[in-house]
Amino acid sequence: MTKSNYLYGFGLCLLLSACGPRTYYVPVNNRLGTARPLSKTNDVIAVLVPYNFQNLVKKARSDDKDWLTYDEAARYIGMAKIYTEDRLKELGYRVVNDGLDPKNDGHPNVIALVESAADTTKDDTVVRTYQTPLFTDTNGNPELWKTNADVFTYKYIGYNVRLVRPAGRDNELFKCNHNSLSLDFCIAPVHPSNYETIFEGFGSMNTNANNSAYILDHITTAVWYNYPNMIGQYKAWLYTFPDPNVGPKVIKTEHNHTAKP
């Protein structure tokens, strides 16, 4: 598979055996803005990726020795877009220009600005020890045990979404700027401005999973859980179903008002 084809293959198939534990929590910090609340009847939403997305794709397609790192960074953002759209549709809102192959022919009046990235300064290393028989007697019973240790690195992935009402019909946020380096995703301006905020959400996940779709499926599920009623800081406990066609489900929430924003 070439690098360009690899980049296009965001890969929604989930290999559960490589995606970490089936139950865990995602810390969430959600805030309501001052703009008019979202309407299921009057509002149409489009999700925009950040301006730097196209630069990540360009570097991922280059001969840069770190092309795979840029590819992974682009995947986090791409999956943030896809799963934000999915969560909004599941909540009953209208979404346009959605999916991996958007038509970009919709007319939104609300914009969702998404970002997602790994933060290596927050990675966590865990050492797990276990014992295996070193010597056994003639009956096969262990006489001496050996202590083994495996090191697991849990990377930190963050997700942020800002749902906004742009001011003015000619606002740059309503223009779906895209090119081959955006994979036809609508790109936000370099410095989005001139809008009112409806909602802002942030969630993160420490995981040894390597599938960006799997990771963002979980984080967005937690952030958009029971929107707009679950506002504030809380932990969302999720369960991953064995069936890869069934997404994660929030099974418990725990408020955490003392957590830092």
PLY file of the C-alpha trace (Angstrom):
ply
format ascii 1.0
element vertex 261
property float x
property float y
property float z
element edge 260
property int vertex1
property int vertex2
end_header
0.00 0.00 0.00
1.44 3.40 -0.99
1.65 6.26 1.47
-1.08 8.22 -0.33
-3.44 5.27 -0.32
-2.57 4.56 3.28
-3.46 8.14 4.19
-6.85 7.89 2.56
-7.63 4.67 4.39
-8.73 6.08 7.73
-9.77 2.55 8.61
-13.01 2.15 10.49
-12.51 -1.55 11.18
-11.72 -2.02 14.85
-9.35 -4.76 15.99
-10.57 -5.06 19.55
-7.67 -7.21 20.65
-5.35 -4.26 20.03
-7.53 -1.55 21.51
-6.91 -1.85 25.23
-9.40 -2.53 28.01
-13.12 -2.88 27.39
-14.09 -0.58 30.23
-12.45 2.71 31.24
-13.37 6.35 31.74
-12.90 9.53 29.74
-12.52 12.80 31.70
-14.81 15.44 30.22
-15.11 19.21 30.60
-18.12 20.71 28.82
-19.35 24.31 28.87
-22.40 26.06 27.44
-21.76 29.33 25.65
-23.90 32.45 25.41
-25.32 31.91 21.92
-28.84 30.70 21.17
-29.13 26.95 21.90
-28.95 24.44 19.09
-32.27 23.66 17.37
-33.20 20.35 15.76
-35.66 22.08 13.44
-33.96 25.34 12.48
-30.25 24.62 12.53
-28.01 22.92 9.98
-24.48 22.03 11.08
-21.20 21.57 9.21
-18.01 20.30 10.86
-14.73 21.97 9.86
-11.21 20.65 10.35
-8.47 23.07 11.47
-6.38 24.93 8.92
-3.20 22.96 9.74
-4.86 19.70 8.65
-3.75 20.21 5.03
-0.15 20.78 6.13
-0.19 17.49 8.05
-1.49 15.69 4.95
1.19 17.32 2.78
3.96 16.15 5.12
2.40 12.69 5.38
2.61 12.36 1.60
6.21 13.59 1.47
9.49 11.74 1.80
9.96 13.14 5.29
11.37 10.47 7.58
8.56 11.29 10.05
5.77 11.00 7.48
4.00 8.33 9.52
3.84 10.65 12.54
2.16 13.34 10.42
-0.17 10.72 8.96
-1.27 9.70 12.46
-1.81 13.34 13.43
-4.03 13.86 10.36
-6.01 10.73 11.21
-6.89 12.02 14.68
-8.32 15.20 13.17
-10.15 13.31 10.41
-11.75 10.96 12.89
-12.67 13.91 15.14
-14.66 15.28 12.19
-16.34 11.98 11.34
-17.36 11.04 14.87
-18.50 14.57 15.76
-20.86 14.32 12.80
-22.03 10.89 13.94
-22.70 12.05 17.51
-24.68 15.09 16.31
-26.78 12.96 13.96
-27.45 10.43 16.71
-28.72 13.31 18.86
-31.18 14.23 16.11
-29.49 17.27 14.57
-29.07 17.97 10.86
-25.51 17.71 9.53
-24.27 18.54 6.03
-20.98 18.01 4.16
-20.46 14.93 6.29
-18.60 11.65 5.89
-15.29 10.56 4.38
-16.42 11.66 0.89
-18.40 14.89 1.53
-20.38 16.53 -1.27
-19.81 20.01 0.20
-23.11 21.26 -1.19
-24.90 21.98 2.09
-25.89 25.35 3.54
-25.08 25.36 7.26
-25.93 28.11 9.71
-23.99 26.51 12.59
-20.35 25.41 12.50
-18.53 22.84 14.63
-14.78 23.46 14.89
-12.93 20.28 15.89
-9.39 19.44 16.87
-7.70 16.30 18.10
-4.07 15.51 18.79
-1.69 13.42 20.84
0.25 15.09 23.65
3.44 13.13 24.32
4.16 15.13 27.49
1.15 13.40 29.07
1.99 9.84 28.03
1.90 7.30 30.85
4.14 4.26 31.22
2.88 1.23 33.16
4.95 -1.82 34.14
3.04 -5.08 34.61
4.74 -8.03 36.29
3.83 -11.70 36.21
5.48 -14.99 37.10
6.23 -18.04 35.00
7.68 -21.40 36.10
11.47 -21.55 35.85
12.00 -25.15 37.07
9.54 -27.99 37.67
9.85 -31.30 39.48
9.45 -34.71 37.85
5.66 -34.38 38.16
5.63 -31.06 36.36
4.98 -28.99 39.49
6.78 -25.60 39.58
9.68 -25.45 42.01
11.11 -22.06 41.10
9.38 -19.06 39.57
10.70 -16.32 37.32
9.36 -12.77 37.52
8.69 -11.16 34.13
7.86 -7.55 33.37
6.15 -5.96 30.39
6.19 -2.20 29.80
3.09 -0.56 28.31
3.02 3.05 27.11
-0.37 4.73 27.25
-0.49 7.71 24.94
-2.66 10.74 25.66
-5.17 11.85 23.00
-7.19 15.04 23.38
-10.36 16.14 21.56
-11.90 19.61 21.47
-15.06 20.83 19.78
-16.51 24.33 19.64
-20.04 24.71 18.30
-20.58 28.27 17.04
-23.03 30.64 15.33
-21.02 32.76 12.85
-22.14 36.38 12.46
-23.04 37.58 8.96
-23.88 35.62 5.81
-20.44 36.27 4.29
-18.57 34.92 7.30
-15.45 32.94 6.31
-16.65 30.02 8.42
-19.50 29.41 5.97
-17.13 29.00 3.03
-16.17 25.38 2.48
-12.54 25.84 1.46
-11.06 22.50 0.46
-8.47 20.97 -1.82
-6.68 17.69 -2.39
-4.69 18.27 0.80
-7.87 18.50 2.83
-9.26 15.20 1.46
-12.30 17.34 0.50
-13.00 18.14 4.16
-14.05 21.75 4.73
-11.17 23.71 6.29
-11.59 26.39 8.94
-9.88 29.77 8.49
-6.43 30.17 10.04
-7.92 32.19 12.90
-11.68 31.55 13.16
-13.48 34.60 14.54
-16.67 36.66 14.52
-18.98 34.11 16.09
-20.91 33.30 19.24
-20.26 30.05 21.06
-23.12 27.62 21.67
-21.08 24.87 23.30
-17.49 23.86 23.92
-16.44 20.36 24.89
-13.17 18.70 25.76
-12.34 15.07 26.42
-9.18 12.97 26.60
-8.11 9.36 26.71
-5.01 7.52 27.88
-4.76 4.38 25.79
-2.40 1.88 24.17
-4.81 1.56 21.23
-3.37 2.47 17.83
-6.61 2.95 15.90
-7.60 6.62 15.61
-11.19 5.69 14.74
-11.49 3.54 17.86
-10.06 6.28 20.07
-12.18 9.15 18.72
-15.31 7.00 18.76
-14.89 6.68 22.53
-13.92 10.28 23.31
-16.70 11.85 21.24
-19.23 9.46 22.78
-18.24 10.75 26.22
-18.14 14.45 25.29
-21.52 14.47 23.52
-23.20 12.15 26.01
-26.73 13.37 26.82
-26.08 16.78 25.23
-26.93 19.44 26.36
-27.84 18.12 29.81
-24.42 16.81 30.93
-22.61 20.14 31.27
-19.61 20.47 33.56
-16.68 18.32 34.59
-17.30 14.60 34.88
-15.95 11.17 34.11
-17.78 9.04 31.59
-17.36 5.31 32.09
-17.64 3.46 28.78
-17.99 -0.17 27.79
-16.64 -1.48 24.50
-18.78 -4.20 22.95
-17.09 -7.28 21.45
-18.98 -6.65 18.20
-16.96 -4.09 16.17
-20.19 -2.93 14.51
-21.51 -1.71 17.88
-19.89 1.44 19.20
-18.96 2.20 22.81
-21.71 2.88 25.33
-21.62 5.13 28.38
-22.56 2.96 31.35
-21.94 5.43 34.20
-21.03 9.06 34.77
-19.30 10.53 37.79
-19.21 14.27 38.44
-15.79 15.63 39.25
-16.19 19.29 40.15
-12.79 19.46 41.81
-10.89 18.50 38.65
-8.84 21.17 36.90
-10.39 22.43 33.66
0 1
1 2
2 3
3 4
4 5
5 6
6 7
7 8
8 9
9 10
10 11
11 12
12 13
13 14
14 15
15 16
16 17
17 18
18 19
19 20
20 21
21 22
22 23
23 24
24 25
25 26
26 27
27 28
28 29
29 30
30 31
31 32
32 33
33 34
34 35
35 36
36 37
37 38
38 39
39 40
40 41
41 42
42 43
43 44
44 45
45 46
46 47
47 48
48 49
49 50
50 51
51 52
52 53
53 54
54 55
55 56
56 57
57 58
58 59
59 60
60 61
61 62
62 63
63 64
64 65
65 66
66 67
67 68
68 69
69 70
70 71
71 72
72 73
73 74
74 75
75 76
76 77
77 78
78 79
79 80
80 81
81 82
82 83
83 84
84 85
85 86
86 87
87 88
88 89
89 90
90 91
91 92
92 93
93 94
94 95
95 96
96 97
97 98
98 99
99 100
100 101
101 102
102 103
103 104
104 105
105 106
106 107
107 108
108 109
109 110
110 111
111 112
112 113
113 114
114 115
115 116
116 117
117 118
118 119
119 120
120 121
121 122
122 123
123 124
124 125
125 126
126 127
127 128
128 129
129 130
130 131
131 132
132 133
133 134
134 135
135 136
136 137
137 138
138 139
139 140
140 141
141 142
142 143
143 144
144 145
145 146
146 147
147 148
148 149
149 150
150 151
151 152
152 153
153 154
154 155
155 156
156 157
157 158
158 159
159 160
160 161
161 162
162 163
163 164
164 165
165 166
166 167
167 168
168 169
169 170
170 171
171 172
172 173
173 174
174 175
175 176
176 177
177 178
178 179
179 180
180 181
181 182
182 183
183 184
184 185
185 186
186 187
187 188
188 189
189 190
190 191
191 192
192 193
193 194
194 195
195 196
196 197
197 198
198 199
199 200
200 201
201 202
202 203
203 204
204 205
205 206
206 207
207 208
208 209
209 210
210 211
211 212
212 213
213 214
214 215
215 216
216 217
217 218
218 219
219 220
220 221
221 222
222 223
223 224
224 225
225 226
226 227
227 228
228 229
229 230
230 231
231 232
232 233
233 234
234 235
235 236
236 237
237 238
238 239
239 240
240 241
241 242
242 243
243 244
244 245
245 246
246 247
247 248
248 249
249 250
250 251
251 252
252 253
253 254
254 255
255 256
256 257
257 258
258 259
259 260
